Amino acid sequence: MTNSYNWSHRKLTFEQAEEMRHLYSLGNASHAKLAKQFNVSTTVARFIINNVNYKNPIPSPQKVRK
């Protein structure tokens, strides 16, 4: 079974999402400020910061050949 979801349509990488979460955790950046900095909507920034989007992908299990 393979993971057929195509991650290539995303505007940010997982590393950028982690950076956004880190900057928000420092307390001196709002959702709107980070959205503008990373060129995404405020809603997307909020979803990333709240771990709704851009969770680390689960690697698809490899088929075992016998």
mmCIF file as Biopython writes it, N, C-alpha, C and O atoms, coordinates in Angstrom:
data_model
#
loop_
_atom_site.group_PDB
_atom_site.id
_atom_site.type_symbol
_atom_site.label_atom_id
_atom_site.label_alt_id
_atom_site.label_comp_id
_atom_site.label_asym_id
_atom_site.label_entity_id
_atom_site.label_seq_id
_atom_site.pdbx_PDB_ins_code
_atom_site.Cartn_x
_atom_site.Cartn_y
_atom_site.Cartn_z
_atom_site.occupancy
_atom_site.B_iso_or_equiv
_atom_site.auth_seq_id
_atom_site.auth_asym_id
_atom_site.pdbx_PDB_model_num
ATOM 1   N N  . MET A ? 1  ? 0.847  -1.182  0.000  1.0 0.0 1  A 1 
ATOM 2   C CA . MET A ? 1  ? 0.000  0.000   0.000  1.0 0.0 1  A 1 
ATOM 3   C C  . MET A ? 1  ? 0.889  1.241   0.000  1.0 0.0 1  A 1 
ATOM 4   O O  . MET A ? 1  ? 1.820  1.354   0.798  1.0 0.0 1  A 1 
ATOM 5   N N  . THR A ? 2  ? 0.592  2.154   -0.894 1.0 0.0 2  A 1 
ATOM 6   C CA . THR A ? 2  ? 1.384  3.370   -0.955 1.0 0.0 2  A 1 
ATOM 7   C C  . THR A ? 2  ? 0.513  4.573   -0.638 1.0 0.0 2  A 1 
ATOM 8   O O  . THR A ? 2  ? -0.708 4.540   -0.790 1.0 0.0 2  A 1 
ATOM 9   N N  . ASN A ? 3  ? 1.157  5.611   -0.204 1.0 0.0 3  A 1 
ATOM 10  C CA . ASN A ? 3  ? 0.458  6.851   0.084  1.0 0.0 3  A 1 
ATOM 11  C C  . ASN A ? 3  ? 0.354  7.627   -1.228 1.0 0.0 3  A 1 
ATOM 12  O O  . ASN A ? 3  ? 1.358  8.105   -1.756 1.0 0.0 3  A 1 
ATOM 13  N N  . SER A ? 4  ? -0.864 7.748   -1.748 1.0 0.0 4  A 1 
ATOM 14  C CA . SER A ? 4  ? -1.034 8.375   -3.045 1.0 0.0 4  A 1 
ATOM 15  C C  . SER A ? 4  ? -1.262 9.879   -2.961 1.0 0.0 4  A 1 
ATOM 16  O O  . SER A ? 4  ? -1.457 10.528  -3.988 1.0 0.0 4  A 1 
ATOM 17  N N  . TYR A ? 5  ? -1.240 10.442  -1.763 1.0 0.0 5  A 1 
ATOM 18  C CA . TYR A ? 5  ? -1.473 11.871  -1.622 1.0 0.0 5  A 1 
ATOM 19  C C  . TYR A ? 5  ? -0.297 12.651  -2.184 1.0 0.0 5  A 1 
ATOM 20  O O  . TYR A ? 5  ? 0.858  12.353  -1.879 1.0 0.0 5  A 1 
ATOM 21  N N  . ASN A ? 6  ? -0.591 13.642  -2.999 1.0 0.0 6  A 1 
ATOM 22  C CA . ASN A ? 6  ? 0.452  14.436  -3.632 1.0 0.0 6  A 1 
ATOM 23  C C  . ASN A ? 6  ? 0.725  15.682  -2.796 1.0 0.0 6  A 1 
ATOM 24  O O  . ASN A ? 6  ? -0.112 16.584  -2.732 1.0 0.0 6  A 1 
ATOM 25  N N  . TRP A ? 7  ? 1.880  15.736  -2.160 1.0 0.0 7  A 1 
ATOM 26  C CA . TRP A ? 7  ? 2.241  16.862  -1.285 1.0 0.0 7  A 1 
ATOM 27  C C  . TRP A ? 7  ? 2.786  18.044  -2.084 1.0 0.0 7  A 1 
ATOM 28  O O  . TRP A ? 7  ? 3.036  19.100  -1.502 1.0 0.0 7  A 1 
ATOM 29  N N  . SER A ? 8  ? 2.976  17.904  -3.377 1.0 0.0 8  A 1 
ATOM 30  C CA . SER A ? 8  ? 3.660  18.933  -4.154 1.0 0.0 8  A 1 
ATOM 31  C C  . SER A ? 8  ? 2.850  20.211  -4.349 1.0 0.0 8  A 1 
ATOM 32  O O  . SER A ? 8  ? 3.406  21.219  -4.783 1.0 0.0 8  A 1 
ATOM 33  N N  . HIS A ? 9  ? 1.557  20.200  -4.042 1.0 0.0 9  A 1 
ATOM 34  C CA . HIS A ? 9  ? 0.748  21.400  -4.227 1.0 0.0 9  A 1 
ATOM 35  C C  . HIS A ? 9  ? 0.899  22.396  -3.083 1.0 0.0 9  A 1 
ATOM 36  O O  . HIS A ? 9  ? 0.367  23.503  -3.163 1.0 0.0 9  A 1 
ATOM 37  N N  . ARG A ? 10 ? 1.592  22.038  -2.051 1.0 0.0 10 A 1 
ATOM 38  C CA . ARG A ? 10 ? 1.745  22.924  -0.898 1.0 0.0 10 A 1 
ATOM 39  C C  . ARG A ? 10 ? 2.704  24.065  -1.200 1.0 0.0 10 A 1 
ATOM 40  O O  . ARG A ? 10 ? 3.686  23.895  -1.922 1.0 0.0 10 A 1 
ATOM 41  N N  . LYS A ? 11 ? 2.399  25.242  -0.629 1.0 0.0 11 A 1 
ATOM 42  C CA . LYS A ? 11 ? 3.244  26.418  -0.851 1.0 0.0 11 A 1 
ATOM 43  C C  . LYS A ? 11 ? 4.456  26.432  0.061  1.0 0.0 11 A 1 
ATOM 44  O O  . LYS A ? 11 ? 5.490  26.998  -0.294 1.0 0.0 11 A 1 
ATOM 45  N N  . LEU A ? 12 ? 4.346  25.821  1.227  1.0 0.0 12 A 1 
ATOM 46  C CA . LEU A ? 12 ? 5.433  25.831  2.203  1.0 0.0 12 A 1 
ATOM 47  C C  . LEU A ? 12 ? 5.981  24.428  2.398  1.0 0.0 12 A 1 
ATOM 48  O O  . LEU A ? 12 ? 5.295  23.435  2.156  1.0 0.0 12 A 1 
ATOM 49  N N  . THR A ? 13 ? 7.209  24.368  2.834  1.0 0.0 13 A 1 
ATOM 50  C CA . THR A ? 13 ? 7.800  23.086  3.213  1.0 0.0 13 A 1 
ATOM 51  C C  . THR A ? 13 ? 7.481  22.834  4.682  1.0 0.0 13 A 1 
ATOM 52  O O  . THR A ? 13 ? 7.023  23.731  5.390  1.0 0.0 13 A 1 
ATOM 53  N N  . PHE A ? 14 ? 7.723  21.617  5.127  1.0 0.0 14 A 1 
ATOM 54  C CA . PHE A ? 14 ? 7.510  21.309  6.540  1.0 0.0 14 A 1 
ATOM 55  C C  . PHE A ? 14 ? 8.482  22.093  7.415  1.0 0.0 14 A 1 
ATOM 56  O O  . PHE A ? 14 ? 8.155  22.444  8.549  1.0 0.0 14 A 1 
ATOM 57  N N  . GLU A ? 15 ? 9.665  22.365  6.898  1.0 0.0 15 A 1 
ATOM 58  C CA . GLU A ? 15 ? 10.645 23.149  7.651  1.0 0.0 15 A 1 
ATOM 59  C C  . GLU A ? 15 ? 10.160 24.588  7.825  1.0 0.0 15 A 1 
ATOM 60  O O  . GLU A ? 15 ? 10.345 25.176  8.891  1.0 0.0 15 A 1 
ATOM 61  N N  . GLN A ? 16 ? 9.548  25.155  6.801  1.0 0.0 16 A 1 
ATOM 62  C CA . GLN A ? 16 ? 9.008  26.513  6.912  1.0 0.0 16 A 1 
ATOM 63  C C  . GLN A ? 16 ? 7.853  26.546  7.912  1.0 0.0 16 A 1 
ATOM 64  O O  . GLN A ? 16 ? 7.714  27.504  8.672  1.0 0.0 16 A 1 
ATOM 65  N N  . ALA A ? 17 ? 7.034  25.510  7.912  1.0 0.0 17 A 1 
ATOM 66  C CA . ALA A ? 17 ? 5.931  25.443  8.874  1.0 0.0 17 A 1 
ATOM 67  C C  . ALA A ? 17 ? 6.478  25.376  10.300 1.0 0.0 17 A 1 
ATOM 68  O O  . ALA A ? 17 ? 5.951  26.031  11.199 1.0 0.0 17 A 1 
ATOM 69  N N  . GLU A ? 18 ? 7.523  24.594  10.504 1.0 0.0 18 A 1 
ATOM 70  C CA . GLU A ? 18 ? 8.142  24.522  11.830 1.0 0.0 18 A 1 
ATOM 71  C C  . GLU A ? 18 ? 8.733  25.874  12.224 1.0 0.0 18 A 1 
ATOM 72  O O  . GLU A ? 18 ? 8.637  26.280  13.382 1.0 0.0 18 A 1 
ATOM 73  N N  . GLU A ? 19 ? 9.339  26.565  11.270 1.0 0.0 19 A 1 
ATOM 74  C CA . GLU A ? 19 ? 9.880  27.897  11.547 1.0 0.0 19 A 1 
ATOM 75  C C  . GLU A ? 19 ? 8.755  28.854  11.933 1.0 0.0 19 A 1 
ATOM 76  O O  . GLU A ? 19 ? 8.915  29.664  12.847 1.0 0.0 19 A 1 
ATOM 77  N N  . MET A ? 20 ? 7.631  28.766  11.248 1.0 0.0 20 A 1 
ATOM 78  C CA . MET A ? 20 ? 6.488  29.618  11.565 1.0 0.0 20 A 1 
ATOM 79  C C  . MET A ? 20 ? 5.997  29.340  12.991 1.0 0.0 20 A 1 
ATOM 80  O O  . MET A ? 20 ? 5.713  30.274  13.742 1.0 0.0 20 A 1 
ATOM 81  N N  . ARG A ? 21 ? 5.898  28.071  13.360 1.0 0.0 21 A 1 
ATOM 82  C CA . ARG A ? 21 ? 5.476  27.712  14.725 1.0 0.0 21 A 1 
ATOM 83  C C  . ARG A ? 21 ? 6.467  28.244  15.754 1.0 0.0 21 A 1 
ATOM 84  O O  . ARG A ? 21 ? 6.074  28.742  16.809 1.0 0.0 21 A 1 
ATOM 85  N N  . HIS A ? 22 ? 7.759  28.132  15.434 1.0 0.0 22 A 1 
ATOM 86  C CA . HIS A ? 22 ? 8.788  28.607  16.355 1.0 0.0 22 A 1 
ATOM 87  C C  . HIS A ? 22 ? 8.695  30.123  16.547 1.0 0.0 22 A 1 
ATOM 88  O O  . HIS A ? 22 ? 8.742  30.614  17.676 1.0 0.0 22 A 1 
ATOM 89  N N  . LEU A ? 23 ? 8.565  30.850  15.459 1.0 0.0 23 A 1 
ATOM 90  C CA . LEU A ? 23 ? 8.471  32.310  15.550 1.0 0.0 23 A 1 
ATOM 91  C C  . LEU A ? 23 ? 7.240  32.729  16.350 1.0 0.0 23 A 1 
ATOM 92  O O  . LEU A ? 23 ? 7.286  33.686  17.123 1.0 0.0 23 A 1 
ATOM 93  N N  . TYR A ? 24 ? 6.146  32.009  16.157 1.0 0.0 24 A 1 
ATOM 94  C CA . TYR A ? 24 ? 4.925  32.331  16.904 1.0 0.0 24 A 1 
ATOM 95  C C  . TYR A ? 24 ? 5.120  32.036  18.393 1.0 0.0 24 A 1 
ATOM 96  O O  . TYR A ? 24 ? 4.641  32.780  19.249 1.0 0.0 24 A 1 
ATOM 97  N N  . SER A ? 25 ? 5.829  30.945  18.692 1.0 0.0 25 A 1 
ATOM 98  C CA . SER A ? 25 ? 6.029  30.575  20.100 1.0 0.0 25 A 1 
ATOM 99  C C  . SER A ? 25 ? 6.890  31.584  20.856 1.0 0.0 25 A 1 
ATOM 100 O O  . SER A ? 25 ? 6.814  31.672  22.081 1.0 0.0 25 A 1 
ATOM 101 N N  . LEU A ? 26 ? 7.709  32.346  20.124 1.0 0.0 26 A 1 
ATOM 102 C CA . LEU A ? 26 ? 8.532  33.367  20.780 1.0 0.0 26 A 1 
ATOM 103 C C  . LEU A ? 26 ? 7.685  34.521  21.305 1.0 0.0 26 A 1 
ATOM 104 O O  . LEU A ? 26 ? 8.129  35.271  22.175 1.0 0.0 26 A 1 
ATOM 105 N N  . GLY A ? 27 ? 6.478  34.666  20.786 1.0 0.0 27 A 1 
ATOM 106 C CA . GLY A ? 27 ? 5.545  35.645  21.311 1.0 0.0 27 A 1 
ATOM 107 C C  . GLY A ? 27 ? 5.564  37.020  20.667 1.0 0.0 27 A 1 
ATOM 108 O O  . GLY A ? 27 ? 4.793  37.887  21.078 1.0 0.0 27 A 1 
ATOM 109 N N  . ASN A ? 28 ? 6.396  37.251  19.692 1.0 0.0 28 A 1 
ATOM 110 C CA . ASN A ? 28 ? 6.437  38.584  19.102 1.0 0.0 28 A 1 
ATOM 111 C C  . ASN A ? 28 ? 5.982  38.585  17.641 1.0 0.0 28 A 1 
ATOM 112 O O  . ASN A ? 28 ? 6.367  39.470  16.876 1.0 0.0 28 A 1 
ATOM 113 N N  . ALA A ? 29 ? 5.163  37.597  17.246 1.0 0.0 29 A 1 
ATOM 114 C CA . ALA A ? 29 ? 4.630  37.545  15.885 1.0 0.0 29 A 1 
ATOM 115 C C  . ALA A ? 29 ? 3.179  37.074  15.939 1.0 0.0 29 A 1 
ATOM 116 O O  . ALA A ? 29 ? 2.845  36.113  16.632 1.0 0.0 29 A 1 
ATOM 117 N N  . SER A ? 30 ? 2.339  37.764  15.204 1.0 0.0 30 A 1 
ATOM 118 C CA . SER A ? 30 ? 0.920  37.392  15.142 1.0 0.0 30 A 1 
ATOM 119 C C  . SER A ? 30 ? 0.683  36.490  13.940 1.0 0.0 30 A 1 
ATOM 120 O O  . SER A ? 30 ? 1.554  36.331  13.086 1.0 0.0 30 A 1 
ATOM 121 N N  . HIS A ? 31 ? -0.523 35.895  13.885 1.0 0.0 31 A 1 
ATOM 122 C CA . HIS A ? 31 ? -0.894 35.081  12.725 1.0 0.0 31 A 1 
ATOM 123 C C  . HIS A ? 31 ? -0.803 35.919  11.447 1.0 0.0 31 A 1 
ATOM 124 O O  . HIS A ? 31 ? -0.287 35.456  10.429 1.0 0.0 31 A 1 
ATOM 125 N N  . ALA A ? 32 ? -1.302 37.140  11.507 1.0 0.0 32 A 1 
ATOM 126 C CA . ALA A ? 32 ? -1.312 38.012  10.323 1.0 0.0 32 A 1 
ATOM 127 C C  . ALA A ? 32 ? 0.106  38.366  9.877  1.0 0.0 32 A 1 
ATOM 128 O O  . ALA A ? 32 ? 0.399  38.362  8.682  1.0 0.0 32 A 1 
ATOM 129 N N  . LYS A ? 33 ? 0.976  38.669  10.821 1.0 0.0 33 A 1 
ATOM 130 C CA . LYS A ? 33 ? 2.354  39.025  10.480 1.0 0.0 33 A 1 
ATOM 131 C C  . LYS A ? 33 ? 3.075  37.834  9.849  1.0 0.0 33 A 1 
ATOM 132 O O  . LYS A ? 33 ? 3.792  37.993  8.861  1.0 0.0 33 A 1 
ATOM 133 N N  . LEU A ? 34 ? 2.888  36.652  10.413 1.0 0.0 34 A 1 
ATOM 134 C CA . LEU A ? 34 ? 3.527  35.460  9.859  1.0 0.0 34 A 1 
ATOM 135 C C  . LEU A ? 34 ? 2.935  35.093  8.506  1.0 0.0 34 A 1 
ATOM 136 O O  . LEU A ? 34 ? 3.654  34.640  7.616  1.0 0.0 34 A 1 
ATOM 137 N N  . ALA A ? 35 ? 1.633  35.287  8.348  1.0 0.0 35 A 1 
ATOM 138 C CA . ALA A ? 35 ? 0.992  35.010  7.059  1.0 0.0 35 A 1 
ATOM 139 C C  . ALA A ? 35 ? 1.603  35.879  5.972  1.0 0.0 35 A 1 
ATOM 140 O O  . ALA A ? 35 ? 1.892  35.406  4.873  1.0 0.0 35 A 1 
ATOM 141 N N  . LYS A ? 36 ? 1.796  37.143  6.286  1.0 0.0 36 A 1 
ATOM 142 C CA . LYS A ? 36 ? 2.392  38.056  5.305  1.0 0.0 36 A 1 
ATOM 143 C C  . LYS A ? 36 ? 3.845  37.674  5.019  1.0 0.0 36 A 1 
ATOM 144 O O  . LYS A ? 36 ? 4.277  37.694  3.866  1.0 0.0 36 A 1 
ATOM 145 N N  . GLN A ? 37 ? 4.594  37.329  6.057  1.0 0.0 37 A 1 
ATOM 146 C CA . GLN A ? 37 ? 6.000  36.966  5.907  1.0 0.0 37 A 1 
ATOM 147 C C  . GLN A ? 37 ? 6.170  35.717  5.045  1.0 0.0 37 A 1 
ATOM 148 O O  . GLN A ? 37 ? 7.101  35.643  4.242  1.0 0.0 37 A 1 
ATOM 149 N N  . PHE A ? 38 ? 5.282  34.738  5.203  1.0 0.0 38 A 1 
ATOM 150 C CA . PHE A ? 38 ? 5.398  33.479  4.474  1.0 0.0 38 A 1 
ATOM 151 C C  . PHE A ? 38 ? 4.495  33.421  3.238  1.0 0.0 38 A 1 
ATOM 152 O O  . PHE A ? 38 ? 4.404  32.385  2.578  1.0 0.0 38 A 1 
ATOM 153 N N  . ASN A ? 39 ? 3.827  34.542  2.930  1.0 0.0 39 A 1 
ATOM 154 C CA . ASN A ? 39 ? 2.992  34.668  1.739  1.0 0.0 39 A 1 
ATOM 155 C C  . ASN A ? 39 ? 1.869  33.625  1.684  1.0 0.0 39 A 1 
ATOM 156 O O  . ASN A ? 39 ? 1.660  32.972  0.662  1.0 0.0 39 A 1 
ATOM 157 N N  . VAL A ? 40 ? 1.157  33.485  2.799  1.0 0.0 40 A 1 
ATOM 158 C CA . VAL A ? 40 ? -0.020 32.621  2.873  1.0 0.0 40 A 1 
ATOM 159 C C  . VAL A ? 40 ? -1.143 33.419  3.516  1.0 0.0 40 A 1 
ATOM 160 O O  . VAL A ? 40 ? -0.918 34.520  4.018  1.0 0.0 40 A 1 
ATOM 161 N N  . SER A ? 41 ? -2.341 32.872  3.502  1.0 0.0 41 A 1 
ATOM 162 C CA . SER A ? 41 ? -3.462 33.562  4.130  1.0 0.0 41 A 1 
ATOM 163 C C  . SER A ? 41 ? -3.362 33.457  5.654  1.0 0.0 41 A 1 
ATOM 164 O O  . SER A ? 41 ? -2.648 32.607  6.187  1.0 0.0 41 A 1 
ATOM 165 N N  . THR A ? 42 ? -4.083 34.328  6.333  1.0 0.0 42 A 1 
ATOM 166 C CA . THR A ? 42 ? -4.103 34.296  7.799  1.0 0.0 42 A 1 
ATOM 167 C C  . THR A ? 42 ? -4.680 32.976  8.295  1.0 0.0 42 A 1 
ATOM 168 O O  . THR A ? 42 ? -4.227 32.441  9.306  1.0 0.0 42 A 1 
ATOM 169 N N  . THR A ? 43 ? -5.673 32.451  7.592  1.0 0.0 43 A 1 
ATOM 170 C CA . THR A ? 43 ? -6.282 31.177  7.977  1.0 0.0 43 A 1 
ATOM 171 C C  . THR A ? 43 ? -5.265 30.043  7.874  1.0 0.0 43 A 1 
ATOM 172 O O  . THR A ? 43 ? -5.186 29.200  8.767  1.0 0.0 43 A 1 
ATOM 173 N N  . VAL A ? 44 ? -4.494 30.016  6.801  1.0 0.0 44 A 1 
ATOM 174 C CA . VAL A ? 44 ? -3.469 28.975  6.639  1.0 0.0 44 A 1 
ATOM 175 C C  . VAL A ? 44 ? -2.421 29.104  7.743  1.0 0.0 44 A 1 
ATOM 176 O O  . VAL A ? 44 ? -1.993 28.096  8.306  1.0 0.0 44 A 1 
ATOM 177 N N  . ALA A ? 45 ? -2.009 30.312  8.055  1.0 0.0 45 A 1 
ATOM 178 C CA . ALA A ? 45 ? -1.035 30.519  9.135  1.0 0.0 45 A 1 
ATOM 179 C C  . ALA A ? 45 ? -1.585 30.006  10.456 1.0 0.0 45 A 1 
ATOM 180 O O  . ALA A ? 45 ? -0.872 29.354  11.219 1.0 0.0 45 A 1 
ATOM 181 N N  . ARG A ? 46 ? -2.845 30.296  10.726 1.0 0.0 46 A 1 
ATOM 182 C CA . ARG A ? 46 ? -3.466 29.829  11.973 1.0 0.0 46 A 1 
ATOM 183 C C  . ARG A ? 46 ? -3.516 28.309  12.014 1.0 0.0 46 A 1 
ATOM 184 O O  . ARG A ? 46 ? -3.221 27.704  13.045 1.0 0.0 46 A 1 
ATOM 185 N N  . PHE A ? 47 ? -3.888 27.690  10.896 1.0 0.0 47 A 1 
ATOM 186 C CA . PHE A ? 47 ? -3.946 26.226  10.841 1.0 0.0 47 A 1 
ATOM 187 C C  . PHE A ? 47 ? -2.565 25.602  11.046 1.0 0.0 47 A 1 
ATOM 188 O O  . PHE A ? 47 ? -2.437 24.583  11.724 1.0 0.0 47 A 1 
ATOM 189 N N  . ILE A ? 48 ? -1.545 26.209  10.468 1.0 0.0 48 A 1 
ATOM 190 C CA . ILE A ? 48 ? -0.184 25.686  10.641 1.0 0.0 48 A 1 
ATOM 191 C C  . ILE A ? 48 ? 0.246  25.810  12.096 1.0 0.0 48 A 1 
ATOM 192 O O  . ILE A ? 48 ? 0.766  24.858  12.677 1.0 0.0 48 A 1 
ATOM 193 N N  . ILE A ? 49 ? 0.028  26.977  12.679 1.0 0.0 49 A 1 
ATOM 194 C CA . ILE A ? 49 ? 0.450  27.215  14.064 1.0 0.0 49 A 1 
ATOM 195 C C  . ILE A ? 49 ? -0.286 26.292  15.031 1.0 0.0 49 A 1 
ATOM 196 O O  . ILE A ? 49 ? 0.291  25.854  16.026 1.0 0.0 49 A 1 
ATOM 197 N N  . ASN A ? 50 ? -1.538 25.996  14.750 1.0 0.0 50 A 1 
ATOM 198 C CA . ASN A ? 50 ? -2.334 25.122  15.617 1.0 0.0 50 A 1 
ATOM 199 C C  . ASN A ? 50 ? -2.207 23.646  15.249 1.0 0.0 50 A 1 
ATOM 200 O O  . ASN A ? 50 ? -2.976 22.821  15.743 1.0 0.0 50 A 1 
ATOM 201 N N  . ASN A ? 51 ? -1.261 23.307  14.401 1.0 0.0 51 A 1 
ATOM 202 C CA . ASN A ? 51 ? -0.989 21.922  13.990 1.0 0.0 51 A 1 
ATOM 203 C C  . ASN A ? 51 ? -2.162 21.236  13.309 1.0 0.0 51 A 1 
ATOM 204 O O  . ASN A ? 51 ? -2.321 20.021  13.427 1.0 0.0 51 A 1 
ATOM 205 N N  . VAL A ? 52 ? -2.980 21.992  12.603 1.0 0.0 52 A 1 
ATOM 206 C CA . VAL A ? 52 ? -4.053 21.395  11.812 1.0 0.0 52 A 1 
ATOM 207 C C  . VAL A ? 52 ? -3.486 20.975  10.464 1.0 0.0 52 A 1 
ATOM 208 O O  . VAL A ? 52 ? -3.829 19.912  9.946  1.0 0.0 52 A 1 
ATOM 209 N N  . ASN A ? 53 ? -2.623 21.801  9.898  1.0 0.0 53 A 1 
ATOM 210 C CA . ASN A ? 53 ? -1.960 21.521  8.622  1.0 0.0 53 A 1 
ATOM 211 C C  . ASN A ? 53 ? -0.465 21.398  8.846  1.0 0.0 53 A 1 
ATOM 212 O O  . ASN A ? 53 ? 0.071  21.826  9.869  1.0 0.0 53 A 1 
ATOM 213 N N  . TYR A ? 54 ? 0.186  20.807  7.872  1.0 0.0 54 A 1 
ATOM 214 C CA . TYR A ? 54 ? 1.641  20.680  7.849  1.0 0.0 54 A 1 
ATOM 215 C C  . TYR A ? 54 ? 2.175  19.894  9.033  1.0 0.0 54 A 1 
ATOM 216 O O  . TYR A ? 54 ? 3.141  20.292  9.684  1.0 0.0 54 A 1 
ATOM 217 N N  . LYS A ? 55 ? 1.526  18.770  9.296  1.0 0.0 55 A 1 
ATOM 218 C CA . LYS A ? 55 ? 2.089  17.829  10.249 1.0 0.0 55 A 1 
ATOM 219 C C  . LYS A ? 55 ? 3.129  17.027  9.480  1.0 0.0 55 A 1 
ATOM 220 O O  . LYS A ? 55 ? 3.049  16.920  8.256  1.0 0.0 55 A 1 
ATOM 221 N N  . ASN A ? 56 ? 4.084  16.475  10.172 1.0 0.0 56 A 1 
ATOM 222 C CA . ASN A ? 56 ? 5.089  15.677  9.470  1.0 0.0 56 A 1 
ATOM 223 C C  . ASN A ? 56 ? 4.404  14.506  8.787  1.0 0.0 56 A 1 
ATOM 224 O O  . ASN A ? 56 ? 3.610  13.801  9.410  1.0 0.0 56 A 1 
ATOM 225 N N  . PRO A ? 57 ? 4.703  14.295  7.519  1.0 0.0 57 A 1 
ATOM 226 C CA . PRO A ? 57 ? 4.051  13.198  6.809  1.0 0.0 57 A 1 
ATOM 227 C C  . PRO A ? 57 ? 4.500  11.853  7.349  1.0 0.0 57 A 1 
ATOM 228 O O  . PRO A ? 57 ? 5.657  11.675  7.729  1.0 0.0 57 A 1 
ATOM 229 N N  . ILE A ? 58 ? 3.587  10.929  7.376  1.0 0.0 58 A 1 
ATOM 230 C CA . ILE A ? 58 ? 3.910  9.576   7.802  1.0 0.0 58 A 1 
ATOM 231 C C  . ILE A ? 58 ? 4.438  8.841   6.572  1.0 0.0 58 A 1 
ATOM 232 O O  . ILE A ? 58 ? 3.741  8.751   5.561  1.0 0.0 58 A 1 
ATOM 233 N N  . PRO A ? 59 ? 5.646  8.322   6.646  1.0 0.0 59 A 1 
ATOM 234 C CA . PRO A ? 59 ? 6.177  7.623   5.478  1.0 0.0 59 A 1 
ATOM 235 C C  . PRO A ? 59 ? 5.308  6.421   5.135  1.0 0.0 59 A 1 
ATOM 236 O O  . PRO A ? 59 ? 4.858  5.694   6.021  1.0 0.0 59 A 1 
ATOM 237 N N  . SER A ? 60 ? 5.082  6.224   3.871  1.0 0.0 60 A 1 
ATOM 238 C CA . SER A ? 60 ? 4.265  5.084   3.475  1.0 0.0 60 A 1 
ATOM 239 C C  . SER A ? 60 ? 5.049  3.807   3.668  1.0 0.0 60 A 1 
ATOM 240 O O  . SER A ? 60 ? 6.249  3.755   3.398  1.0 0.0 60 A 1 
ATOM 241 N N  . PRO A ? 61 ? 4.368  2.778   4.135  1.0 0.0 61 A 1 
ATOM 242 C CA . PRO A ? 61 ? 5.081  1.497   4.344  1.0 0.0 61 A 1 
ATOM 243 C C  . PRO A ? 61 ? 5.507  0.913   3.004  1.0 0.0 61 A 1 
ATOM 244 O O  . PRO A ? 61 ? 4.772  0.975   2.019  1.0 0.0 61 A 1 
ATOM 245 N N  . GLN A ? 62 ? 6.684  0.357   2.989  1.0 0.0 62 A 1 
ATOM 246 C CA . GLN A ? 62 ? 7.220  -0.257  1.777  1.0 0.0 62 A 1 
ATOM 247 C C  . GLN A ? 62 ? 6.687  -1.687  1.662  1.0 0.0 62 A 1 
ATOM 248 O O  . GLN A ? 62 ? 6.576  -2.408  2.653  1.0 0.0 62 A 1 
ATOM 249 N N  . LYS A ? 63 ? 6.368  -2.069  0.446  1.0 0.0 63 A 1 
ATOM 250 C CA . LYS A ? 63 ? 5.945  -3.440  0.232  1.0 0.0 63 A 1 
ATOM 251 C C  . LYS A ? 63 ? 7.146  -4.356  0.409  1.0 0.0 63 A 1 
ATOM 252 O O  . LYS A ? 63 ? 8.246  -4.075  -0.065 1.0 0.0 63 A 1 
ATOM 253 N N  . VAL A ? 64 ? 6.906  -5.434  1.090  1.0 0.0 64 A 1 
ATOM 254 C CA . VAL A ? 64 ? 7.957  -6.407  1.314  1.0 0.0 64 A 1 
ATOM 255 C C  . VAL A ? 64 ? 7.824  -7.487  0.256  1.0 0.0 64 A 1 
ATOM 256 O O  . VAL A ? 64 ? 6.782  -8.129  0.132  1.0 0.0 64 A 1 
ATOM 257 N N  . ARG A ? 65 ? 8.886  -7.678  -0.502 1.0 0.0 65 A 1 
ATOM 258 C CA . ARG A ? 65 ? 8.885  -8.725  -1.528 1.0 0.0 65 A 1 
ATOM 259 C C  . ARG A ? 65 ? 9.385  -10.025 -0.909 1.0 0.0 65 A 1 
ATOM 260 O O  . ARG A ? 65 ? 10.356 -10.059 -0.154 1.0 0.0 65 A 1 
ATOM 261 N N  . LYS A ? 66 ? 8.688  -11.070 -1.259 1.0 0.0 66 A 1 
ATOM 262 C CA . LYS A ? 66 ? 9.095  -12.388 -0.749 1.0 0.0 66 A 1 
ATOM 263 C C  . LYS A ? 66 ? 9.647  -13.233 -1.852 1.0 0.0 66 A 1 
ATOM 264 O O  . LYS A ? 66 ? 10.041 -14.375 -1.616 1.0 0.0 66 A 1 
#
